[in-house]
Amino acid sequence: MKNLSVSRSIKYYMGSYTTLSSFWHDENVLIDESKLFYVTDGELIIRTFGNEIICKKGDVVLIPAGVKHDYFLPKNGSAKKHWFHFSIQANGVSVFNDYFIPIRTPFDDKSIEDLFIKVNKPVTNECDALMQSSFILEICSILINKSGKLKNQPETTDIERVIRFINENLSSDIHLETLSNLANLSPNYLVRKFNKVVGIPPMKYLLNARIESAKTLLLNTDLSISAVMQKVGIYDSAYFSKLIKSATGYSPRVFKKMLGK
């Protein structure tokens, strides 16, 4: 059985609740401690590893120690955030070394904000310091459980996540912003990266996937044309007819009758 006994070291450096303005920006930032933000209002942008990540209200933002990054606000933007700098090590090594954790993790549960508030409370005695360390550990544990992946496990790339989401949610109302949030990339960067990897933009891929699924359903099921439209997320019959005719040379009704369906 694997020995799970570890020696943990947790250190808090500084933190606060801050309203950000245009003065909040810097490039090529590289520090020895990790940073955690909880965005309570507005948007802020982190640029790292060539990716531009838009972080919004309700997001927890992790920047591990030693990760070079830029930070700034959108043009004419503002934001508010809880934040603190810290280190957390297990047997002398940062716990984040073993995990892939996205820079941005959305949270619906506001209890995470309460933990940030508790972390940043003044420490006046040893009991306060122990409680502060426990709150930091709790935030990190929640973050790892929610979005962390062990580095010795196969990693799903951002583009693979987008493709899988599209293929599994064709009936949903999917927008570019939905896909960019899923990939933790700005919309413009997602379009460029998706186009480079797949060969077409993400919304074109979505349309093609809907057309191919519709063709399969028309030929191989007893579903009505309106039911097929709902399955693939297209609700304008004239537009649907135009798409199928462009792809097959036939109207949906004629195409469906080709195999007697």
N, C-alpha and C positions, 0 to 999 in steps of 0.2 A: 504493500500500500504506500502511496506517495506521502512523504512527510510534509504536512501542511503548516508546520511550525515556522513562523517567520518573525523577524525582528523589524518592527515598523517604526519609522521616524517621520513625524509630521511637523512642519514648521510653517507658521503664518508670518508674513513679512509686513504687509500693509493692505488696506482696503477701505472702501467707502461706498456711498451712494452719490452718483455724479450726474449732473445734467451736462450733456456734451454740446458743443457748438463747433463752428468751422475751424476753431483753433485746435480741435482734437484731431491731429493727423501726424503721422511720422512714417518714415520709410526705412527698410532694412533694419528693423528692430530685432535685436538678438539678446536675450537675457538668460541668466542662469536658473531662474525660478519659473514655475508654470503660472499661467493666468487663467482665471475663471470669471466670466461675465454672466449676468442675467439681465436681459434687455426688458425693461418695463414699458418703454414707449419709443416710437420712431424706428429708425433703421440705422445700422452702421455696417461698414464694409471691412472685411479682412481679406487681404490678398496674400496668398502663400502658395508655394509649389506651382506657381503659374495660374492658380485658380483665384477668381474673384468671388467671394462668398458674401451674400447679402444676409445679414442677421436681423431678425425682426422681433417685435414684441412677443415675449413668451419663449424666446430661444435662450438656451444655455450655450455659451461659447467657451471652448477650451483651446488654449494655445500652450502646448507642452514646452517645458524648458528646452532651449537650444533650437527652437524652430524659428527661422528668420521669417519676418512678416512685415507687411505694411498695414496701417489702419487709418481710416478716414470716414467721413460722412458723405452721403450722396449730396449732389449740388443743392444748396439752399436747404439742406436737411438738418434735423436735430434729433437727439435721442437721449434717453435716460437709462442708466444701468447701475446695478449693484456689481461690485467687482472686488477681487482680492488676489494678491500674489502669494504663492505658497510653494512648498515642496512636500512630496509624499514618497517615501522610499520603503522598499521591502528588502531586507538583507543588503542594504546599501545601494540598491538600484531603483531608479524611478519606476513606479508601478505602471506608468504609461508605456514603458519600453516593450511590454509584452502584448500590447493591444493596438489595433487600428481603431481609432475613435475619430469620428468626423469633427471638424472644427465647430460646426453648428448642429445642435440637437434641439428640435422643438419640444416643448412641454405644455400639455394642457392643464396640468395640475399646479395650481398656484402655491402649493405647499413647499415647492422647491424655493420660492422666493423667501419664505419664512426661514429656511436654512441659511440663505445668504445673509439675512438680517442678523441672525444669531451669530454667525461667524464673525461679523464685523462689530459686535458689541465690545465695549472696553473690557480689557482683562486686568483685574486688580489683585488676583490671588491664584494659587495653584489650582484650585477647583475650577475657576473660570478658564484657565489655560487648557485643562483636560477636556472641559465641555467644548471649547472651541475646536480642539483637535478632533473630537468625536463628530462634530457637525461637518467639518471638512471631509472626514472619512466617509460620512453618510452621503454627501453630495457626490463624491467620486464613485462610491459603490453604486448609487442610482444611475449615474451616467454610464458606467461600464456595463451594468446589467441591461440598460435600455438600448445602447447603440454600439457597445464595444465588441470587437471580434479578435480572438486570439490570433497572433501573427503566424502561428503554425497551421492555421486553418485557411482553406482557399478563400480569397477575397473576391467579393462581387464588386466589379467596377461600377462607377457612377453611370456610365452608358448602358451597361448590362441591366442595372436597376431600372433605368428608364424604359428600355425595350421590354423587359418583363412586365412592368406596370402597364404599358400600353397594351400588350397582348392579352393581359388578364382583365382589362377594364374597358374594352371597346364600347360598351353600352353607356359608359359614364361621360359626363361633360368635361372633357380634358382640355386644359389650356396650357400654353407654353409656361406660364408662371407655375402651374402645378408641377410640371416636369422639372423646371429649374429648382424648385424647392426640394424635390425628391433627390436631385443630384447634388444639392448644396453648391450650385453654381449660379452665376448671374445668367439671365435669359440669353443675352448676346453671346456669352462665352459657351453656354450649352449648345447653341445653334452651330457655332464654329467647330466645337469639339465633336459633336454628333455627326456633322457633315464630313469631318475628316475621317472618323472611324467607320461610319456606315455608308457614306457616299451620298446621302440626301439629308435635308434638315429633318428634325424630329416631327414637325407637324405634317410633313409630306409622308414620312414613315407611317404616322398614325392614319392618314387618309388611305394609303396603300393597304395597310393592314385591315381597315374596315371594308374596303372593296373586295379583297381576297376572301375575307370571312363571309361577306354577303354572297359572293359567287358560290362558295361551298355550301352555304345554307340553302340557297335557291335550288341547287342541283341535287342535294342529297337529303333534304328533309321535307316534311309536309307542312312546314310553317308557311303562313300567309306572307305576302310581300310586306305588309305593314308590320308583322311580327319580326321578320328579318331585319327591317329597318331599325326597330327598337333594339334588337340584339346587337347591332353594330353602331348604335349611337347616331343615326342619321334620321331626322324627323321631317325633312322637307321632301315630299314625294317627287316633285319635279326635279330637284337637285339629285336625288337618289337615282331616278331614271336616267338622267344625263350621265351620271358617273358609270352606271352599269353599261349603258350603250357605248360609251367611249371605251370601256375596258373589253367588251365582248362583241360589239357590233350589233347587239340585240337589246330590245327593251327588257326590263326585268320579267314581264309576263311571258314574252316569247322565250327568253332564255330559260325560264323555269319549266316551260313545256317541252323543252328539247329532250328531256329524259322522262317525260310523262308525269312530272310532279305537279 
